Amino acid sequence: MKKSFLGLIALSAVLFSCSGESKTEGSAEQKEEVKVENCYYSYDATSTEMNWTAYKFIRKAGVSGTFDVINVNGPEKSADLEAMIQKLTFEIPVNSVNSNEASRDHKIDSLFFGVMNNTAQITGRVLALKEDGTADLEVTMNEVTQTVNGKYTLNGETFTFDAEIDVFNWDGQDAINSLNEACKDLHTDVVNGDTESKLWPDVTLSFSTVFKKDCE
């Protein structure tokens, strides 16, 4: 009886020991290597779109267009996309204005921007991306620098910025009057009862770009 009891204890010990080794080996096999990726963002000019809408007539009809050239400068790459965006600067040659009508583009270039001081290009920089979903940009035109506040989104690598500006904030009265005088007939909505030419100083801006993401 004593031998049987001792034998049972020994058998139990062996089984327990084998079972523990099997569990340890199984856990080791289930472990997976965690691969850490280092990702960097960079600006991609080919994905950038810049649109504007100006307004004519008393009823404020929109005329939309873009600029064919937008030069954006900043860090070559960064692991922090938000920090990178807040270091970007831009230059927009005004002769690249595109409203899908060549004769109108020439007038905007020569009779609007051409009346302004030292405005061969509009320049600016990003000042801040705020927690309330708005962003501040510094914009220089007609030798006047103003802060433009607008709404922004940053979804993944896609950044958008939308804002409303008043050209009068850049002392643009003479430019508005110059273009409106040259386009009197085109800015008078006679069919709807207008008796005067009207070009509004309000402009809607919309910018979007998709940053490149490369991971190592």
C-alpha positions as CSV (number, residue, x, y, z in Angstrom):
1,M,0.0,0.0,0.0
2,K,2.8,2.4,0.9
3,K,4.6,1.7,-2.4
4,S,1.4,2.3,-4.3
5,F,0.8,5.6,-2.5
6,L,4.4,6.7,-3.2
7,G,4.1,5.6,-6.8
8,L,0.9,7.7,-7.2
9,I,2.6,10.8,-5.9
10,A,5.6,10.3,-8.2
11,L,3.3,9.8,-11.2
12,S,1.3,12.9,-10.3
13,A,4.5,14.9,-10.0
14,V,5.7,13.8,-13.5
15,L,2.3,14.6,-15.1
16,F,2.2,18.0,-13.4
17,S,5.8,18.8,-14.5
18,C,5.1,17.7,-18.1
19,S,1.9,19.7,-18.2
20,G,3.7,22.9,-17.0
21,E,6.4,22.6,-19.7
22,S,3.8,22.1,-22.4
23,K,2.0,25.3,-21.3
24,T,5.2,27.3,-21.2
25,E,6.3,26.1,-24.7
26,G,2.8,26.9,-26.1
27,S,2.9,30.5,-24.7
28,A,6.2,31.1,-26.2
29,E,5.0,29.9,-29.6
30,Q,2.0,32.3,-29.4
31,K,4.1,35.3,-28.8
32,E,4.3,37.6,-31.8
33,E,7.0,40.1,-32.5
34,V,5.7,43.7,-32.3
35,K,7.1,45.7,-35.2
36,V,7.5,49.4,-34.6
37,E,7.1,51.6,-37.7
38,N,8.6,55.1,-38.0
39,C,6.4,57.1,-40.3
40,Y,7.2,60.5,-41.8
41,Y,5.0,63.0,-43.7
42,S,6.0,65.3,-46.6
43,Y,4.2,67.9,-48.7
44,D,2.8,66.7,-52.1
45,A,2.2,69.6,-54.5
46,T,0.4,67.3,-57.0
47,S,-2.5,66.8,-54.5
48,T,-3.0,70.5,-53.7
49,E,-6.2,72.4,-54.7
50,M,-6.8,76.1,-54.1
51,N,-10.2,77.5,-55.0
52,W,-11.7,80.9,-54.6
53,T,-15.2,82.4,-55.2
54,A,-15.7,86.1,-55.8
55,Y,-19.2,87.8,-56.0
56,K,-20.8,90.2,-58.5
57,F,-24.3,91.7,-58.9
58,I,-26.5,93.0,-56.1
59,R,-27.8,89.5,-55.6
60,K,-24.2,88.3,-55.0
61,A,-23.7,85.7,-57.7
62,G,-20.6,83.7,-57.3
63,V,-17.7,83.6,-59.8
64,S,-15.2,80.8,-59.0
65,G,-11.7,80.0,-60.0
66,T,-8.3,78.9,-58.8
67,F,-4.6,79.6,-59.1
68,D,-2.6,77.3,-61.2
69,V,0.6,77.8,-59.2
70,I,0.9,77.5,-55.4
71,N,4.4,77.3,-54.0
72,V,4.4,75.8,-50.5
73,N,7.6,75.6,-48.5
74,G,8.4,74.0,-45.1
75,P,10.2,71.1,-43.5
76,E,11.2,68.4,-46.0
77,K,9.6,65.7,-43.8
78,S,8.3,65.3,-40.2
79,A,7.0,62.6,-37.9
80,D,4.5,65.2,-36.5
81,L,2.1,66.2,-39.2
82,E,0.4,69.0,-37.2
83,A,3.7,70.5,-36.2
84,M,4.8,70.4,-39.9
85,I,1.7,72.2,-41.1
86,Q,2.3,75.0,-38.6
87,K,5.7,75.6,-40.2
88,L,4.4,75.9,-43.8
89,T,4.7,79.1,-45.9
90,F,3.3,79.8,-49.3
91,E,3.6,82.0,-52.3
92,I,0.9,82.4,-55.0
93,P,1.9,84.2,-58.3
94,V,-1.2,86.3,-59.1
95,N,-0.6,85.9,-62.9
96,S,-1.5,82.2,-62.5
97,V,-5.2,83.1,-61.7
98,N,-7.6,80.9,-63.6
99,S,-11.3,81.6,-63.8
100,N,-11.8,79.4,-66.9
101,E,-12.0,82.6,-69.0
102,A,-8.8,84.0,-70.4
103,S,-10.1,87.6,-70.9
104,R,-11.4,87.7,-67.4
105,D,-8.1,86.3,-66.0
106,H,-6.2,89.1,-67.8
107,K,-8.4,91.7,-66.2
108,I,-8.1,90.2,-62.7
109,D,-4.3,90.1,-63.1
110,S,-3.8,93.6,-64.6
111,L,-6.8,95.6,-63.2
112,F,-7.2,94.1,-59.8
113,F,-3.8,92.8,-58.6
114,G,-2.0,95.2,-60.9
115,V,-3.5,98.1,-59.0
116,M,-2.1,96.8,-55.7
117,N,1.3,97.6,-54.4
118,N,4.1,95.0,-54.9
119,T,1.6,92.2,-55.4
120,A,3.2,90.0,-58.1
121,Q,2.4,87.3,-55.6
122,I,0.3,86.7,-52.5
123,T,2.4,85.4,-49.6
124,G,1.6,83.9,-46.2
125,R,2.3,81.3,-43.6
126,V,0.4,79.1,-41.2
127,L,0.3,80.6,-37.7
128,A,-1.6,78.0,-35.7
129,L,-4.0,75.1,-35.7
130,K,-6.3,75.6,-32.8
131,E,-8.2,73.1,-30.6
132,D,-11.6,74.6,-31.6
133,G,-11.1,73.4,-35.2
134,T,-10.0,76.7,-36.6
135,A,-6.7,77.8,-38.0
136,D,-4.9,81.2,-38.3
137,L,-3.0,82.1,-41.5
138,E,-1.0,85.2,-42.0
139,V,-1.6,86.7,-45.5
140,T,0.3,89.5,-47.2
141,M,-1.2,91.4,-50.2
142,N,-1.0,95.0,-51.3
143,E,1.8,95.5,-48.7
144,V,-0.7,94.8,-45.9
145,T,-0.4,91.7,-43.6
146,Q,-3.6,90.4,-42.0
147,T,-4.5,87.3,-40.0
148,V,-7.1,85.1,-41.7
149,N,-9.1,82.7,-39.4
150,G,-11.0,79.8,-40.9
151,K,-12.1,76.2,-40.3
152,Y,-9.7,73.3,-40.8
153,T,-9.9,69.5,-40.9
154,L,-7.1,67.0,-40.6
155,N,-8.3,63.5,-41.4
156,G,-5.4,61.1,-41.7
157,E,-3.1,62.7,-44.2
158,T,-5.8,65.0,-45.7
159,F,-5.8,68.7,-44.7
160,T,-8.5,71.3,-45.6
161,F,-8.9,74.9,-44.8
162,D,-11.9,77.1,-45.6
163,A,-12.3,80.8,-44.9
164,E,-14.1,84.1,-45.8
165,I,-12.0,87.2,-46.4
166,D,-12.8,90.9,-47.1
167,V,-10.4,92.4,-49.6
168,F,-11.0,95.8,-47.9
169,N,-8.9,94.5,-45.0
170,W,-5.9,94.7,-47.3
171,D,-6.8,98.2,-48.5
172,G,-8.3,96.7,-51.7
173,Q,-10.9,99.4,-52.4
174,D,-9.0,100.8,-55.4
175,A,-8.5,97.3,-56.8
176,I,-12.2,96.5,-56.4
177,N,-13.2,99.9,-58.0
178,S,-10.7,99.4,-60.9
179,L,-12.0,96.0,-61.9
180,N,-15.6,96.9,-61.4
181,E,-15.3,100.0,-63.5
182,A,-13.7,98.0,-66.4
183,C,-16.5,95.4,-66.1
184,K,-19.5,97.6,-65.6
185,D,-21.8,95.8,-68.1
186,L,-20.7,92.4,-66.9
187,H,-21.3,93.3,-63.2
188,T,-24.7,94.8,-63.8
189,D,-27.6,92.3,-63.6
190,V,-30.0,94.2,-65.8
191,V,-32.3,91.2,-66.2
192,N,-32.9,91.1,-62.5
193,G,-33.4,94.9,-62.2
194,D,-29.9,96.1,-61.2
195,T,-29.2,99.6,-62.2
196,E,-25.6,99.7,-61.0
197,S,-22.5,97.7,-61.3
198,K,-21.5,95.7,-58.2
199,L,-18.4,93.8,-57.3
200,W,-18.3,92.6,-53.7
201,P,-15.1,92.7,-51.6
202,D,-16.0,89.3,-50.1
203,V,-14.1,86.2,-51.3
204,T,-14.5,82.6,-50.2
205,L,-11.3,80.5,-50.0
206,S,-11.0,76.7,-50.0
207,F,-7.7,74.9,-49.8
208,S,-7.0,71.1,-49.6
209,T,-3.9,68.9,-49.8
210,V,-3.0,65.3,-49.1
211,F,0.4,64.8,-47.4
212,K,2.5,61.8,-48.3
213,K,3.1,59.2,-45.6
214,D,6.1,57.0,-45.7
215,C,6.9,54.4,-43.1
216,E,10.2,52.6,-42.4
